[in-house]
Amino acid sequence: MNQPILVTGGSGTLGRGVVDRLLAGDHQVRVLSRRPRPAGTPTAVGWVTGELVSGRGLAAAVADVAVIVHCASNPLRPRVDIDGTRNLVEAAHEVGIWHLVDISIVGVDRVPYRYYQAKLAAERLIQASGLPWTILRATQFHQLALLVARGLARLPLVPVPAATSFQPIDAAEVADRLTALATGPPAGRVPDIGGPQIRTGADLLRTYLQMAGRRRPVLPIRLPGAVFAGYRQGGHLAPDRAVGHRTWEQFLADHVGHRGRAAASGTTAGGRM
């Protein structure tokens, strides 16, 4: 393929992984990001600083592009997913791309979480766009679970949703799948991708605390509302698509294992827990 592949959100965790894999496959790559080009970015990567919602930089980002991998998203501003996707679709029509690949989330049609509803609306915009498309849904990333665990572990008592399980997957494995889809023909809604294990939130938190060398009581709490009811019912899980390989423990060993062993032996720098 001589035309570039555009990765929106290419400076994020998933986007960076997709960019790296496309480069390794000798594809031309362009990134659209709200962030300026970071130091050390390979010179082979074209970089456009812009924003999907305002449309700033969008025309330059899609120029001469054949494929778009849409990784840009914002859980804190769900309208970004809807308005940004709408603008991206319109820009893609202008240049006549032949494949739009979107990453979504398992359960967007089953759990009435505002962010999930925005992701579902974005899916529908793509499906109705008239463009050739592929949509992949994934369960939550290990990276997100670690971010949440670190935040909760700052509390003296760690609350977790009771009777609720999760199926975290490594973002690198999702990047592998997205890259394969982006370099293949449009496939519509493809099978979901989930992590290798379904485990309770309390179990995931306790494992993190143990490997990080931190002692905190974990308190499961039954949270009210339709969103948490959806989680308790497993609407965000894909038990029949547990195709990921990297476990939570393997991921933590690379990110907190050393610090955890140091903390357990009392040698953590500055004594910080």
C-alpha positions as CSV (number, residue, x, y, z in Angstrom):
1,M,0.0,0.0,0.0
2,N,1.6,3.3,-1.1
3,Q,-1.0,5.6,0.5
4,P,-0.6,6.4,4.2
5,I,-2.7,4.8,6.9
6,L,-4.0,7.4,9.3
7,V,-4.2,6.6,13.0
8,T,-6.3,9.0,15.1
9,G,-5.3,9.2,18.7
10,G,-1.9,7.9,17.6
11,S,-0.2,9.3,20.7
12,G,-2.4,7.2,23.1
13,T,-1.6,3.8,24.5
14,L,-3.4,1.9,21.8
15,G,-2.6,4.3,19.0
16,R,1.1,4.1,19.7
17,G,1.0,0.3,19.5
18,V,-0.9,0.4,16.2
19,V,1.6,2.9,14.8
20,D,4.6,0.8,15.8
21,R,3.1,-2.3,14.2
22,L,2.3,-0.6,11.0
23,L,5.8,0.8,10.7
24,A,7.2,-2.7,11.3
25,G,5.1,-3.8,8.4
26,D,6.7,-1.1,6.2
27,H,3.4,0.9,5.9
28,Q,3.3,4.6,5.5
29,V,1.8,6.0,8.7
30,R,0.3,9.3,9.7
31,V,-0.9,10.3,13.1
32,L,-3.6,12.8,14.1
33,S,-3.2,13.9,17.7
34,R,-4.1,16.8,19.9
35,R,-0.6,16.6,21.2
36,P,2.5,18.0,19.4
37,R,4.9,15.5,17.9
38,P,6.8,14.0,20.8
39,A,10.6,13.9,20.7
40,G,11.9,10.7,19.5
41,T,9.0,9.9,17.2
42,P,10.3,8.0,14.1
43,T,10.8,10.3,11.2
44,A,8.9,7.9,9.0
45,V,5.7,8.9,10.9
46,G,3.8,11.8,9.5
47,W,2.3,13.9,12.2
48,V,-0.7,16.3,12.2
49,T,-1.6,18.2,15.4
50,G,-5.3,18.7,15.4
51,E,-8.7,18.0,16.9
52,L,-11.6,15.9,15.6
53,V,-14.3,17.9,17.3
54,S,-13.3,21.3,16.0
55,G,-12.0,19.9,12.7
56,R,-8.7,21.6,13.1
57,G,-6.0,19.8,11.1
58,L,-8.5,17.2,9.9
59,A,-8.2,18.0,6.1
60,A,-4.4,17.7,6.3
61,A,-4.7,14.5,8.3
62,V,-6.9,12.6,5.8
63,A,-5.3,13.9,2.6
64,D,-4.3,11.0,0.3
65,V,-5.1,8.5,3.0
66,A,-6.4,5.1,2.1
67,V,-7.2,3.6,5.5
68,I,-8.1,5.2,8.8
69,V,-7.7,3.5,12.2
70,H,-9.9,5.4,14.6
71,C,-8.4,5.2,18.1
72,A,-9.2,8.7,19.4
73,S,-11.6,8.7,22.3
74,N,-12.3,10.6,25.5
75,P,-14.2,8.9,28.4
76,L,-14.4,12.2,30.3
77,R,-16.0,14.0,27.3
78,P,-18.2,11.4,25.6
79,R,-19.5,13.9,23.0
80,V,-16.0,13.9,21.6
81,D,-16.6,10.4,20.4
82,I,-19.8,11.3,18.7
83,D,-19.0,14.7,17.2
84,G,-15.4,13.7,16.4
85,T,-16.5,10.5,14.6
86,R,-19.1,12.4,12.7
87,N,-16.5,14.9,11.5
88,L,-14.0,12.1,10.7
89,V,-16.6,10.3,8.6
90,E,-17.4,13.5,6.6
91,A,-13.7,14.1,6.0
92,A,-13.2,10.5,4.9
93,H,-16.0,10.9,2.3
94,E,-14.2,14.0,0.9
95,V,-11.1,12.0,0.1
96,G,-12.8,8.6,-0.7
97,I,-11.0,6.3,1.7
98,W,-11.6,2.6,1.2
99,H,-11.5,1.4,4.8
100,L,-12.4,2.9,8.2
101,V,-11.4,0.7,11.2
102,D,-12.9,1.6,14.6
103,I,-12.1,0.3,18.1
104,S,-15.1,0.1,20.4
105,I,-15.9,-1.6,23.7
106,V,-17.6,-4.8,24.7
107,G,-20.9,-4.1,26.2
108,V,-21.6,-0.7,24.7
109,D,-25.1,-2.0,23.8
110,R,-25.7,-3.7,27.1
111,V,-24.4,-1.4,29.9
112,P,-26.1,2.1,30.0
113,Y,-22.9,4.0,30.9
114,R,-22.8,7.4,29.3
115,Y,-19.4,6.8,27.7
116,Y,-20.5,3.4,26.3
117,Q,-23.6,5.1,24.9
118,A,-21.3,7.6,23.1
119,K,-19.2,4.7,21.7
120,L,-22.3,2.9,20.5
121,A,-23.5,6.1,18.8
122,A,-20.1,6.4,17.1
123,E,-20.4,2.8,15.9
124,R,-23.8,3.6,14.3
125,L,-22.4,6.7,12.6
126,I,-19.7,4.6,11.0
127,Q,-22.2,1.8,10.0
128,A,-24.5,4.3,8.4
129,S,-21.7,6.3,6.7
130,G,-21.6,4.4,3.4
131,L,-17.9,3.9,3.9
132,P,-16.3,0.5,3.9
133,W,-15.8,-0.2,7.6
134,T,-14.6,-2.6,10.3
135,I,-15.5,-2.4,14.0
136,L,-13.7,-4.3,16.7
137,R,-14.9,-4.3,20.3
138,A,-12.5,-5.1,23.1
139,T,-12.8,-5.5,26.9
140,Q,-11.0,-3.1,29.3
141,F,-7.2,-2.8,29.0
142,H,-4.8,-3.9,31.6
143,Q,-3.4,-0.4,31.4
144,L,-6.8,1.1,32.5
145,A,-7.2,-1.4,35.3
146,L,-3.7,-0.5,36.6
147,L,-4.5,3.2,36.5
148,V,-7.7,2.6,38.5
149,A,-5.9,0.2,41.0
150,R,-3.1,2.8,41.6
151,G,-5.7,5.5,42.3
152,L,-7.8,3.4,44.7
153,A,-4.7,2.1,46.5
154,R,-4.0,5.7,47.7
155,L,-7.0,5.3,50.0
156,P,-6.7,3.6,53.4
157,L,-9.6,1.4,52.6
158,V,-9.9,0.2,48.9
159,P,-13.6,0.0,47.7
160,V,-14.5,-2.1,44.7
161,P,-17.9,-2.9,43.1
162,A,-19.3,-6.1,44.7
163,A,-20.3,-9.1,42.7
164,T,-18.6,-7.6,39.6
165,S,-16.1,-9.2,37.4
166,F,-13.8,-7.9,34.7
167,Q,-11.9,-9.3,31.7
168,P,-8.9,-7.1,31.2
169,I,-6.8,-7.5,28.0
170,D,-3.4,-6.1,27.2
171,A,-3.5,-3.1,24.8
172,A,-0.6,-4.6,22.8
173,E,-2.8,-7.6,21.9
174,V,-5.6,-5.3,20.8
175,A,-3.1,-3.3,18.7
176,D,-2.0,-6.6,17.0
177,R,-5.6,-7.3,16.0
178,L,-6.4,-3.8,14.9
179,T,-3.2,-3.7,12.7
180,A,-4.2,-7.0,11.1
181,L,-7.7,-5.6,10.4
182,A,-6.3,-2.3,9.0
183,T,-4.1,-4.1,6.5
184,G,-7.0,-6.4,5.4
185,P,-10.3,-5.8,3.6
186,P,-13.3,-4.2,5.3
187,A,-15.0,-6.8,7.5
188,G,-17.9,-5.1,9.2
189,R,-18.5,-6.0,12.8
190,V,-15.8,-8.6,13.7
191,P,-15.8,-10.9,16.7
192,D,-15.0,-9.2,20.0
193,I,-11.6,-9.6,21.7
194,G,-11.4,-10.2,25.4
195,G,-8.7,-10.9,28.0
196,P,-7.7,-14.5,29.0
197,Q,-9.4,-14.4,32.4
198,I,-12.6,-13.2,34.0
199,R,-11.9,-12.2,37.6
200,T,-13.7,-10.2,40.3
201,G,-12.7,-6.6,40.9
202,A,-11.7,-7.5,44.4
203,D,-9.4,-10.2,43.1
204,L,-7.7,-7.9,40.6
205,L,-7.2,-5.2,43.3
206,R,-5.8,-7.7,45.8
207,T,-3.4,-9.1,43.2
208,Y,-2.2,-5.5,42.5
209,L,-1.7,-4.7,46.1
210,Q,0.2,-7.9,46.8
211,M,2.5,-7.4,43.8
212,A,3.0,-3.7,44.6
213,G,3.9,-4.6,48.2
214,R,1.0,-2.5,49.6
215,R,-1.2,-3.5,52.4
216,R,-4.8,-2.2,52.2
217,P,-8.1,-3.8,53.2
218,V,-10.4,-4.3,50.1
219,L,-14.0,-3.6,50.7
220,P,-16.6,-4.9,48.1
221,I,-19.5,-2.5,47.9
222,R,-22.8,-3.1,46.1
223,L,-23.3,0.1,44.1
224,P,-26.7,1.2,43.0
225,G,-28.0,2.2,39.6
226,A,-28.5,0.7,36.1
227,V,-24.8,1.0,35.1
228,F,-23.5,-1.2,38.0
229,A,-26.4,-3.6,37.5
230,G,-25.2,-4.0,34.0
231,Y,-21.7,-4.7,35.2
232,R,-22.9,-7.2,37.7
233,Q,-24.8,-9.0,35.0
234,G,-21.6,-9.2,32.9
235,G,-22.7,-7.0,30.1
236,H,-19.1,-5.8,29.6
237,L,-17.7,-9.3,29.4
238,A,-16.9,-11.6,26.4
239,P,-16.5,-15.1,28.0
240,D,-16.7,-16.8,24.6
241,R,-14.0,-14.5,23.2
242,A,-11.3,-14.9,25.8
243,V,-8.6,-14.8,23.1
244,G,-6.0,-12.7,24.9
245,H,-2.9,-14.4,26.3
246,R,-1.3,-12.0,28.7
247,T,-2.6,-12.4,32.2
248,W,-3.1,-9.6,34.8
249,E,-0.1,-11.1,36.8
250,Q,2.1,-11.1,33.8
251,F,1.2,-7.5,33.0
252,L,1.8,-6.4,36.6
253,A,5.1,-8.2,36.8
254,D,6.4,-5.8,34.1
255,H,4.9,-2.7,35.6
256,V,4.9,-3.1,39.4
257,G,6.7,-6.3,40.1
258,H,10.1,-4.8,40.8
259,R,8.6,-2.0,42.9
260,G,6.5,-4.5,44.7
261,R,9.5,-6.7,45.6
262,A,11.4,-3.6,46.7
263,A,8.5,-2.4,48.9
264,A,8.1,-5.8,50.4
265,S,11.8,-5.8,51.5
266,G,11.6,-2.2,52.8
267,T,13.8,-0.8,50.1
268,T,11.4,1.3,48.1
269,A,13.0,4.7,47.4
270,G,12.0,7.3,50.0
271,G,9.8,4.7,51.8
272,R,6.9,5.7,49.6
273,M,4.1,3.1,49.4
